[in-house]
Amino acid sequence: MSVKIVTDSTSDLPDDLAKQLDITVVPLNVNFDDVVYRDGIDITEDAFYEKLITSVKLPTTSQPSVGDFLSVYQALSNDGHEIVSIHVSDKLSGTYNSATQAKEALPNSAQVHIIDSQQVSMSLGLIAQHAAEMVQAGDSYQQVIDGVNSCLPHTFVFALLDTLEYLQKGGRIGKAQAFFGSLLRVKPIITSKDGEVHPLERVRTRAQGIEKVQEIVRKLSPLRRLSIMHSTTLADAESLAQQFNDLLPIDDIIVSRFGSVLGTHAGPGALGVA
């Protein structure tokens, strides 16, 4: 019997890393009119952002179904595995609830532990990475659970947005609603706190925003893990990663992309750090 790690597509884990670490990623859905795409499977990131920018109507997103989780849990359990399933904040998505209902439908013999990370994007992805590396190191089911829970308070995410328009239209704006009324020509920096979106800083230009994000991250050093995320600006993400090569070796910094579900709410031009 071995431990298997499950997460969801809002983790924005690069595909090659998820495969390397044997992490099962359950996709959420993004809906353009009547067409439903599984995040990271049915639509490429480039195609998604092109549709997002040109579409008159903002797409909607939805959590995986109970059946989606049930099929994953059953397959892994039937092979004799214990499962640690780590997911996006339940204040941002119904994903955790779907996973919990799927667990309740399993026989009592199945070992499934579900964790609300209270995070999103690569702050969730880094937690899943940590869990998978514990599994590879030979840690037990309970040790992995304890290890994940211990790292939750020390995991952070920050995002510089071109606009709050997408968060607001998608209904995920949370406490960042406080930024409205003063956002003409202002770039917001947001964070996740207690599982919700919170305002952090506001700056006049993107360059000032990138500088402020660097300052915030450096105050949290020393760092064990670091990821840079972007929606449509790979060059900015790679440049920002280079700025942190004194904190971690550049090869250890993961450059990721906001997938279609996170991109729906963050919008084009978003840049993040976890």
ZILINJO-V433124 format. One record per pair of residues at least 12 apart in sequence whose ideal C-beta (glycine too) atoms are under 6 Angstrom apart, sorted by the first residue. I is the first residue (numbers start at 1). GAP is how many residues later the second one is. Records with the same first field share a line. If there is no record, write none. Layout:
BEGIN
I=GAP  GAP
END
This chain:
BEGIN
1=79
2=79
3=79  132  138  141
4=72  77  79
5=18  79  123  126  127
6=18  77  79
7=18  79  121
8=18  79  80  87
9=16  18  19  30  31  250
10=78  110  251  252
11=113  114  117
12=109  110  113  244  246  247
13=112
14=242
21=111
23=105  109
24=48
26=38  42  46
27=12  13  14
28=35  36  233
29=33
30=29  31  230  231  234
31=28  29
32=19  27
39=220  221  222
40=219
45=212
48=212
49=183  219
53=215
58=111
59=205
61=200  203
63=30  31  32  35
64=34
66=32  35  36
69=29  30  33
70=32  35
73=29  33  39
77=33
82=29  59
83=29
84=29  47  60  61
85=14  29
86=29  31  41  42
87=12
88=32  36
89=29  106
90=26
91=104  105
92=28  80
96=20
99=15
100=14
113=32
115=33
118=77
119=36  73
120=72
121=36  108  141
122=105  107  134  152
123=32  34  151
126=99  148
127=28
130=21
131=13  17
134=13
157=35  117
158=33  55  58  115
159=31  111  113
160=29  49  53  111
161=27  109
162=107
163=104
164=24
166=99  101
167=98
170=94  95
172=93
174=22  23
175=21  23
176=14  21  23
178=21
179=20
186=16
187=16  19  22
188=14
189=12
213=60
214=29
217=56
221=26
223=24  25
226=22  27
227=27  29  47
228=12  13  27  45
229=27  29  43
230=41
231=27  32  35  37  39
232=36
236=35
237=18
241=12  14
END
